[in-house]
Amino acid sequence: MRRSRDCSKWAPPTPNEIKINFDAAVNNEGGKVGIGVIAWDSEGKLLVAKAKTLLHNWSPELCEVRAILEAIYMAKDKGYINIILEGDAQVIIRALQKQILRSGHTQLVVEDICACRTSFSKVSFNFCYRECNLAALRLAKWAVHQYCEEVWYGEGPEWFYDIIVADSYI
């Protein structure tokens, strides 16, 4: 029996942890990748959101691991020590959880991610359905149509406030 995704809901991290949702969007015709990263505290409050455009013709898998690396860089910059990285790229999340080798450039980024893990006391990788990752997805989709590296603190950009409220509702 297939599990219903209708009941999927974003859940906050436990106290003393920061959950960082990530996603990537690809526009191969324009050679652009949009990255969306958003950090939440245990009360479901947005701490920081980031949208970034990269100019590359990458595979979707490589884009997703690059989004995870961007999330880790943001966590390091903010001084977070216990993080949960959560996204809807199930193959990548499983690969990171079980340290399964990937191919080519994707593996190089996975190795960078693994090397960065030593900067934290705790790092975990969680899979979530797309319905639980809407804020990061919207940031990524916005960034793929821009040339940007934008960071917002506390409330995020006004044009996706509805998603922040929906995602963070506990």
C-alpha positions as CSV (number, residue, x, y, z in Angstrom):
1,M,0.0,0.0,0.0
2,R,1.4,3.4,-1.0
3,R,1.7,6.0,1.7
4,S,-0.4,9.1,1.2
5,R,1.5,12.2,0.6
6,D,-1.5,14.4,1.4
7,C,-0.7,14.1,5.1
8,S,2.9,15.1,4.7
9,K,3.7,18.2,6.8
10,W,6.9,20.0,7.5
11,A,8.0,19.5,11.1
12,P,10.4,21.7,13.1
13,P,13.7,20.4,14.4
14,T,14.1,19.6,18.1
15,P,15.5,22.3,20.4
16,N,19.2,23.0,19.9
17,E,19.0,22.0,16.2
18,I,18.5,24.0,13.1
19,K,16.7,22.5,10.1
20,I,17.8,23.7,6.7
21,N,15.6,22.9,3.8
22,F,17.2,23.1,0.3
23,D,16.2,22.7,-3.3
24,A,17.4,23.3,-6.8
25,A,15.6,24.3,-10.0
26,V,17.2,23.9,-13.5
27,N,16.8,25.9,-16.7
28,N,19.0,24.0,-19.1
29,E,18.0,26.2,-22.1
30,G,19.4,29.2,-20.3
31,G,22.2,27.3,-18.6
32,K,21.0,28.4,-15.1
33,V,20.5,26.7,-11.8
34,G,18.5,28.2,-9.0
35,I,19.3,27.3,-5.4
36,G,17.0,27.8,-2.5
37,V,18.0,27.4,1.1
38,I,16.1,28.2,4.2
39,A,17.0,27.7,7.9
40,W,14.4,27.2,10.7
41,D,14.6,27.0,14.4
42,S,12.7,24.6,16.8
43,E,9.8,26.9,17.0
44,G,9.3,26.9,13.2
45,K,10.6,30.4,12.8
46,L,12.5,31.4,9.7
47,L,16.1,32.3,10.6
48,V,17.6,32.9,7.2
49,A,16.7,32.3,3.6
50,K,18.9,32.4,0.5
51,A,18.3,32.3,-3.2
52,K,21.3,32.0,-5.5
53,T,21.7,31.7,-9.3
54,L,24.5,29.6,-10.8
55,L,25.4,29.6,-14.5
56,H,25.9,26.0,-15.4
57,N,24.3,23.2,-17.5
58,W,24.3,20.6,-14.7
59,S,22.2,17.4,-14.3
60,P,19.4,17.7,-11.7
61,E,21.3,15.4,-9.4
62,L,24.4,17.6,-9.5
63,C,22.2,20.7,-8.9
64,E,20.7,19.1,-5.8
65,V,24.1,18.2,-4.3
66,R,25.2,21.8,-5.0
67,A,22.1,23.0,-3.1
68,I,23.2,20.9,-0.1
69,L,26.7,22.3,-0.3
70,E,25.2,25.8,-0.3
71,A,23.1,24.9,2.7
72,I,26.2,23.7,4.6
73,Y,28.2,26.8,3.7
74,M,25.3,29.0,5.0
75,A,25.2,26.9,8.2
76,K,29.0,27.3,8.7
77,D,28.7,31.1,8.1
78,K,25.9,31.4,10.7
79,G,27.8,29.3,13.3
80,Y,25.2,26.6,13.5
81,I,26.6,23.4,15.2
82,N,23.7,20.9,15.1
83,I,22.0,20.8,11.7
84,I,19.4,18.8,9.8
85,L,19.6,19.1,6.1
86,E,16.3,18.3,4.5
87,G,15.3,18.1,0.9
88,D,13.2,16.2,-1.6
89,A,16.0,14.6,-3.6
90,Q,15.6,11.1,-2.2
91,V,18.4,9.5,-4.2
92,I,20.9,12.1,-3.0
93,I,19.7,12.0,0.7
94,R,20.0,8.2,0.7
95,A,23.5,8.4,-0.9
96,L,24.6,10.8,1.9
97,Q,23.0,8.8,4.7
98,K,24.7,5.6,3.5
99,Q,27.8,7.1,1.9
100,I,26.9,5.6,-1.5
101,L,29.2,6.6,-4.3
102,R,27.8,8.8,-7.1
103,S,29.2,9.3,-10.5
104,G,31.5,12.1,-11.9
105,H,31.1,15.6,-10.7
106,T,28.3,14.7,-8.4
107,Q,30.7,12.5,-6.4
108,L,33.2,15.4,-6.1
109,V,30.5,17.6,-4.5
110,V,29.4,14.8,-2.2
111,E,33.0,14.5,-1.0
112,D,33.0,18.3,-0.3
113,I,29.8,17.8,1.7
114,C,31.4,15.0,3.7
115,A,34.5,17.0,4.3
116,C,32.4,19.9,5.7
117,R,30.6,17.6,8.2
118,T,33.6,18.0,10.6
119,S,32.6,21.6,11.1
120,F,29.5,20.6,13.0
121,S,28.7,18.6,16.1
122,K,25.8,16.9,14.4
123,V,24.7,16.7,10.8
124,S,21.9,14.6,9.5
125,F,20.3,14.3,6.1
126,N,16.5,13.9,5.9
127,F,14.3,13.2,3.0
128,C,10.9,15.0,2.8
129,Y,8.3,15.1,0.1
130,R,8.1,18.2,-2.1
131,E,5.0,19.3,-0.3
132,C,7.1,19.8,2.8
133,N,9.8,21.7,1.0
134,L,7.8,24.4,-0.7
135,A,9.7,27.5,0.7
136,A,13.1,26.2,-0.6
137,L,11.5,25.2,-3.9
138,R,10.0,28.6,-4.4
139,L,13.3,30.3,-3.7
140,A,15.0,28.0,-6.2
141,K,12.5,28.6,-8.9
142,W,12.7,32.4,-8.3
143,A,16.5,32.2,-8.5
144,V,16.6,30.2,-11.7
145,H,14.8,33.2,-13.4
146,Q,17.2,35.8,-11.9
147,Y,20.9,36.5,-11.7
148,C,21.1,36.8,-7.9
149,E,22.5,35.9,-4.6
150,E,20.0,37.2,-2.1
151,V,19.9,36.6,1.7
152,W,17.0,37.5,4.0
153,Y,16.9,37.3,7.7
154,G,13.9,36.7,9.9
155,E,10.9,37.1,7.6
156,G,12.2,36.3,4.2
157,P,11.1,38.1,1.0
158,E,7.6,39.4,0.9
159,W,6.7,37.6,-2.3
160,F,6.8,34.2,-0.6
161,Y,5.5,35.0,2.8
162,D,2.5,32.8,2.2
163,I,4.7,29.8,1.8
164,I,6.7,30.7,4.9
165,V,3.6,30.8,7.0
166,A,2.3,27.5,5.5
167,D,5.6,25.7,6.0
168,S,6.2,27.0,9.5
169,Y,2.7,26.4,10.9
170,I,3.1,24.0,13.7
